[in-house]
Amino acid sequence: MRSVLSRLALCLALVPFAAVAQSAKPYKPVVVTYDRAAESDAALAAFVKQAGAAVLAKDAAALAPLISEKFVALDCPANPLKACAPGKAKAVGKGGKPIDRLRLAMCCEGKPAPDMPEPAQNETMFAILAANLAAGGLGANPDAKGEVCAPALPRLDRAKAAAAVKAAGVEPENLRVASAAIVLRAKPASTAEAVSQIDPGDLAPLVTDLTQNTPSGWNAIAMTDGAIGYTDALGLDELTPGAICFGKDKGGWKIVATIQRGG
């Protein structure tokens, strides 16, 4: 009897993994790229260095003239299948000086905040901008011609990514991109068989309905063949980071937009 119960318990423990694996379907691989050509622009590099110095010094007076009069703060979806650019996403805050629009967007969802002193608003603004500038180089915004953002924003075939989402049975917000070669295993254990590998730039759909059955520190990935692979490695990056974006204004580089997520 004890042997029968043991085998039954083992079968029940494996059901969640098998059920998810059977619910996913094969999909065509999707490659994510970054257009970093602007990193070789000396004028842009000098401008970003100047903006970074103002941010690190927490000097609002030095930052203000670096912001375009046309500056727009965007509240973009965390869904990478949707565009994120002026005219294509929600703009936060209107009117006032560009530095004020930037400050209120960073601290207060674009709305006046009389209960939050301006120095505290500035602290929030500078903390977010510093994180954006330090997050991962420069790259063209695939949704806004002429804009270059920090960190670099990924570009992908949204139709193919949508097909992968449907096949994998995940939400678009659960898509990730590999920033390193990552081995996928048959089970969430370091001794489990290696069944596949995703390479830098590969799209990786996270299967989150396995959370309650997956050990802490492990991720379940829907593989292109319809099976599920597991990894405890780092290197799965978000496709929808917040960002600070630069563009040409009156012949020179300016801060033209910021991107926050959640809209």
N, C-alpha and C positions, 0 to 999 in steps of 0.2 A: 504493500500500500504506500509506504514512504517513497519508494522508487517512482510509482505512478504519479504521486503528488509532486515530486521534484521535477519530473518531466513536464507536467502540466504547468507548473510555475514558470519553467524556462520558456515554454511556448508562449505563455501570456506576456512574458517580458519582451519577447521579440515581435509581438503583434504591432505595436505602434510604428516601429521602423519599417516593417513590411508593408503596412497599410499606406504609409506616406509614399514609399517607393512605387507602389502600384498606382497611386493616384496621379503621380507626375507622368508627363509624356515627353518624348524626345523633342528637341528643338534645334534649330541651326545655331552654330556658335555666333556670338556677337562680339566684335572687337571695339574697344573704347580707345580713342586717341586724344591727343592734346596738340593744339597748334601753338608751339612755343617760338615761332619765328620772331616775334616782337622782343624776345629777350636779347636780341643782338642790336636793338635800337639804342644807341648811346644816349640820345636825348631823353628817351623814356627812362632808361636806367638812372640817369642823373635826377630826373624828376621824382622817381620812386624813392631814391635815397633821400631827397629833400623832404618828401612827405613823411618818410619813416622817421627822420630826425625830429620833426615836429611832433609826431605821435609819441615817440619815446620820451621827449621832453615834456609831454603833456601841455603843449603850448598852443592853445586855441587861436591866439592872435597870429601865430606863424602858419597855422594850418588854413585859416580862413581864406587868404588870397589864392590858395592852391585849388579851391573848389570852383567849378564852373557855375556861372549864373543859371545854367540850364540843369543843374544837378537834380537828380531824382533818386529818392530812396525807394527801393522795390521790396515788396513782401511777396516772394515767389513760393510756389508750391514745393513741398518736399518730394513731389512726384517727378522723376527725371524724364517722364514722357511728355511733360508740358514745357512750353517755352518760357524763358525768363529774360525779359528785356523790356525797355520802355515801350508802352503801347501794347504789350503782350501779357503783362502781369500787373498786379495791383500796386499803385503808387501810394506811399505813406506820407502824409503831411503835405500841405500846400501853403504858399505864401511865405513871407519872411525872408531873412537872409539865408543863403545856402548853408552857412555854418550852423544856423539854428535848426534848419530842416534836418541836417545830418545828426546833430546832437539829439533832437527829439525822436528821430527814427531809431537811433541806437538804444536810447534809454527808456522811451515812453510810448512806443508804437505810433510815433508821429503826433501825439497829442500833448497840449500844454500840461505840465505837471507842477502846479504851484506848491505841492507838498514835498517836492524833491528839490533841494537847493541846486543851483547851477553847477557848483563845484562837483557835486555828486553825479550829476548828469554827465559832466565832462569825464569823470573817472570811468563811467560805464562806456562812453563813446571811445575813449582811448584804449581801453582794454580790448574791446572788440576789434578795433582797427589794427592794433598790434598783433592780435592773433591771426587776422586775415593776412597781413603782410608776411608773417613768419610761417605760414602754413604750407607753401609749396610752389614757389616760382610764379612766373607770369604765363598767361595763355589767352588767346583770343576767345571772346565770348561767341560761341557758335550761333547765338540767337540775335546778336546785335553787331552789325557790320561796323568795323573800326574801333570797337571797344576791346580793351585788353584788361584782364582781371587778375587779381591775386587773392586766393590761390588760383592756379590755372583751372579753367572749367572744362570738363570732359565733353567730347562730342561723340555721338553714336547714332546709328540708324534707328530712329524711334519706332519705325514699323517692325523691324526685326526684334527690337527689345520688347515691344508689346506682345509679339508672338511668343517670345520666351516666357514672359510673365504668365500668359494664358496657359502655356504648356506645363509650366512648373507649378501652377496653382498658388502663386504668391501675389502679394500686393506690390505695385510698382515701387513703393517706398523701400521695399526690401531688396532691391537690386544693389549690388556692390560691384566694384571693379578691383581686380587683383593688381597690386603694386609690386608683387614679387611672385616667384614660382612657388606654388603651394601644392603639397601632396594631399590627395583625398583618400580616406580610408573607408573600408567597408563598414566599420563600426566606430563609435567614439572612444577609441582606445589606442594608445601609442603602439601596441603590439599587433593591432589589426592589420589585415592585408591592405596594401596600397593598391587602389583600384583605378586611380586616374590622377591627373595633375592639371591645374590651371596655371597659365602663364601670365606675365605682366600684360595688362590690357584686356584680359578676358573678362567678360561679364559673368557675374556669379550671383544667382538668385538664392537668397537666404530663405530657408524653410523654417519659419518661426513657430509653427504649430507643434514642433517637436520639442519645444523648450522644456516642458515638464519631464521629458524623458531623456534629454541630452545633458550629460554632466556639465557642470559649470566650466566655462572656458572653452567649450567646444561649439562649433557652428556646423549646421547641416546645410549642404549645398545641393541644389538640384542640378544634376549633371546633364550634358547634352543628350546622353543616351536614354534619359528618362529615369535613371537610378539616382540614389541619394549617396553622396559622399560626405565624409566628416573630416574636420580639421580643427586643430587647436592652435594653428599658426597665426601670426599677425600678418597684416598686409591686405586686408579687405577694406578698401576705402569707400566712402560715401560718394555718390554721384551728384549730390546736391549740396555742396558746401556754401556757407555764407561767403561773401567776397566784397572787395573794394575794386571798382573798375575805373579805368582811365581812358580818355579819348582826346582827340585834337579839338581845341576850341580857340578860334582866332589865331591859328598858326602854331600854338603851343599845346603841350600836354596839360590836362587838368583832371581832377577827380570829377567824373561825370555821373557816377552812380554807386550805390551800395546795394548789396543783396542780402536780405535776411530770409529765412525759410519758415514756412508754416502756414502760408496763405492758401 
